[in-house]
Amino acid sequence: MGYSRAMFAPRMQKEVDRLQEEIKDLDANLASSRTSENTPDLEVKFDDVSG
């Protein structure tokens, strides 16, 4: 005897909503940290290998 999907749907939807809110917060934090003055741009340097 299996569980019906309807039993889990409301609980799962609540969890999905919670995670989507968390993702929105993380996105906002990422965007603000990218634009902040104290975050230096990453600079990639390659060694000169043309001996």
C-alpha positions as CSV (number, residue, x, y, z in Angstrom):
1,M,0.0,0.0,0.0
2,G,1.6,3.2,-1.2
3,Y,1.2,6.8,0.0
4,S,-0.9,9.1,-2.0
5,R,0.9,12.0,-3.5
6,A,-1.7,14.4,-2.1
7,M,-0.5,13.6,1.4
8,F,3.0,15.0,0.7
9,A,2.1,17.8,-1.7
10,P,1.3,20.5,0.8
11,R,4.4,19.8,2.9
12,M,6.6,19.7,-0.2
13,Q,5.1,23.0,-1.5
14,K,5.8,24.6,1.8
15,E,9.4,23.5,1.6
16,V,9.8,24.6,-2.0
17,D,8.4,28.1,-1.0
18,R,10.9,28.3,1.9
19,L,13.8,27.3,-0.4
20,Q,12.8,29.8,-3.1
21,E,12.8,32.6,-0.4
22,E,16.3,31.5,0.7
23,I,17.6,31.5,-2.8
24,K,16.2,35.0,-3.3
25,D,18.0,36.2,-0.2
26,L,21.3,34.5,-1.4
27,D,20.9,36.1,-4.8
28,A,20.5,39.5,-3.2
29,N,23.5,39.0,-1.0
30,L,25.6,37.9,-3.9
31,A,24.5,40.9,-6.0
32,S,25.3,43.4,-3.2
33,S,28.7,41.8,-2.5
34,R,29.5,42.0,-6.2
35,T,28.8,45.7,-6.3
36,S,30.4,46.6,-3.0
37,E,33.5,48.8,-3.1
38,N,35.6,46.6,-0.8
39,T,35.5,43.6,-3.1
40,P,38.5,43.7,-5.4
41,D,38.1,42.5,-9.0
42,L,39.7,39.1,-9.5
43,E,42.7,39.3,-11.7
44,V,44.0,36.3,-13.5
45,K,47.7,36.3,-14.4
46,F,49.4,33.7,-16.6
47,D,53.0,32.8,-16.3
48,D,55.0,33.4,-19.5
49,V,55.6,29.9,-20.7
50,S,57.0,30.9,-24.1
51,G,60.6,29.9,-23.1
